[in-house]
C-alpha cells in the first residue's frame, strides 16, 4: 500500500492561500462527477457522442453535452465534424489534456488504496461485531 508523504513544515498563510487558490482552479476545471470520466473514456481513442454515453454509465445526454462543451472550452478536447453523408462528429483529447496524466495516475493509485483501506476497515468491524 502506498503511503502519502506528509511534511512537518507548516506553510505560511500566503503559501496556503496560493495552494488553495490553485486547487480551487483545478477543481473548477476538472471537478464534478463526469469530467475526468469523460477524459478517461476518450483515452481509449476518439469517440462519437453516443459511444461516450454508452461507455460512461449513468450520464444523461444533456449532462454529457454540457460537460463536452466545458471540456472543449477549457482546451481538453476538440470536437471534429466530418461533413459527408451522414455528418459524423467525434471528440478527441488535445495535447494539453496530456498534462493531466500525472493527476489521473495519482487519483487512480489513491482511489485503489482507499478502496482497500475501506474494505479492510469493514472486515475488521464485521469481525468485532460477530
C-alpha positions as CSV (number, residue, x, y, z in Angstrom):
1,X,0.0,0.0,0.0
2,X,1.4,3.4,-0.9
3,X,2.0,5.9,1.9
4,X,1.3,9.6,1.5
5,X,4.2,11.9,2.2
6,X,3.5,14.3,5.0
7,X,5.6,17.4,5.6
8,X,6.2,18.6,9.1
9,X,6.9,22.0,7.8
10,X,4.0,24.4,8.2
11,X,3.3,26.6,5.2
12,X,2.9,30.3,5.5
13,X,-0.5,31.9,5.2
14,X,0.4,33.2,1.7
15,X,1.5,29.7,0.6
16,X,-1.7,28.2,2.0
17,X,-3.8,30.8,0.2
18,X,-1.9,30.3,-3.1
19,X,-2.3,26.5,-2.8
20,X,-6.0,26.7,-2.0
21,X,-6.5,29.0,-5.0
22,X,-4.6,26.6,-7.3
23,X,-6.6,23.7,-6.1
24,X,-9.9,25.6,-6.5
25,X,-8.9,26.5,-10.1
26,X,-8.1,22.8,-10.8
27,X,-11.3,21.6,-9.3
28,X,-13.3,24.2,-11.2
29,X,-12.0,22.9,-14.5
30,X,-11.9,19.1,-13.9
31,X,-14.1,18.7,-10.8
32,X,-17.5,17.2,-10.6
33,X,-18.8,13.7,-11.3
34,X,-18.2,13.4,-15.0
35,X,-15.3,15.4,-16.5
36,X,-12.5,13.0,-15.5
37,X,-14.6,10.0,-16.6
38,X,-15.1,11.6,-20.0
39,X,-11.4,12.2,-20.3
40,X,-10.5,8.7,-19.3
41,X,-13.1,7.3,-21.7
42,X,-11.5,9.4,-24.5
43,X,-8.1,8.0,-23.7
44,X,-9.3,4.8,-25.4
45,X,-9.5,6.8,-28.6
46,X,-11.8,9.2,-30.5
47,X,-15.4,8.7,-29.8
48,X,-18.8,9.9,-31.0
49,X,-21.4,11.2,-28.6
50,X,-23.5,8.1,-28.4
51,X,-20.4,5.9,-27.9
52,X,-19.3,8.1,-25.0
53,X,-22.8,8.0,-23.5
54,X,-22.8,4.2,-23.6
55,X,-19.3,4.0,-22.2
56,X,-19.9,6.3,-19.2
57,X,-22.7,4.6,-17.3
58,X,-25.4,6.9,-15.8
59,X,-24.6,10.1,-17.7
60,X,-27.6,11.7,-19.4
61,X,-27.3,13.2,-22.9
62,X,-27.9,16.7,-21.5
63,X,-25.1,16.4,-18.9
64,X,-22.7,14.8,-21.4
65,X,-23.4,17.6,-23.9
66,X,-22.7,20.3,-21.3
67,X,-19.6,18.6,-20.0
68,X,-18.2,18.1,-23.5
69,X,-18.7,21.8,-24.2
70,X,-17.0,22.8,-21.0
71,X,-14.0,20.5,-21.7
72,X,-13.7,21.9,-25.2
73,X,-13.9,25.5,-23.8
74,X,-11.0,24.7,-21.4
75,X,-8.9,23.1,-24.1
76,X,-9.0,19.4,-23.0
77,X,-10.9,18.1,-26.0
78,X,-11.6,19.0,-29.6
79,X,-14.9,18.4,-31.5
80,X,-14.3,17.3,-35.1
81,X,-17.1,17.5,-37.6
82,X,-16.7,15.3,-40.7
83,X,-19.1,16.5,-43.4
84,X,-20.5,13.8,-45.5
85,X,-23.5,11.6,-45.5
86,X,-24.2,11.2,-42.7
87,X,-22.3,14.0,-40.8
88,X,-20.1,12.5,-38.2
89,X,-19.0,14.3,-35.0
90,X,-16.1,12.9,-33.0
91,X,-14.4,14.0,-29.8
92,X,-10.7,13.7,-29.1
93,X,-8.3,14.7,-26.5
94,X,-5.9,17.6,-27.1
95,X,-2.2,17.6,-26.4
96,X,-3.0,19.9,-23.5
97,X,-5.0,17.1,-21.9
98,X,-1.8,15.0,-21.6
99,X,-0.8,17.4,-18.7
100,X,-3.4,15.6,-16.6
101,X,-1.6,12.2,-16.9
102,X,0.1,12.6,-13.5
103,X,-3.1,13.7,-11.9
104,X,-5.1,10.8,-13.3
105,X,-2.4,8.3,-12.3
106,X,-2.2,9.7,-8.8
107,X,-6.0,9.7,-8.4
108,X,-6.2,6.1,-9.7
109,X,-3.5,4.9,-7.3
110,X,-5.0,6.7,-4.4
111,X,-8.5,5.5,-5.2
112,X,-7.4,1.9,-5.3
113,X,-5.5,2.3,-2.0
114,X,-8.6,4.0,-0.4
115,X,-10.9,1.2,-1.6
116,X,-8.6,-1.4,0.0
117,X,-8.4,0.6,3.2
118,X,-12.2,0.8,3.4
119,X,-12.6,-2.9,2.7
120,X,-10.1,-3.8,5.4
121,X,-11.9,-1.5,7.9
122,X,-15.3,-3.0,7.1
123,X,-13.9,-6.5,7.5
124,X,-12.4,-5.6,10.9
125,X,-15.8,-4.1,12.0
126,X,-17.6,-7.3,10.9
127,X,-15.2,-9.4,12.9
128,X,-15.5,-7.3,16.0
129,X,-19.3,-7.3,15.8
130,X,-19.7,-11.0,15.1
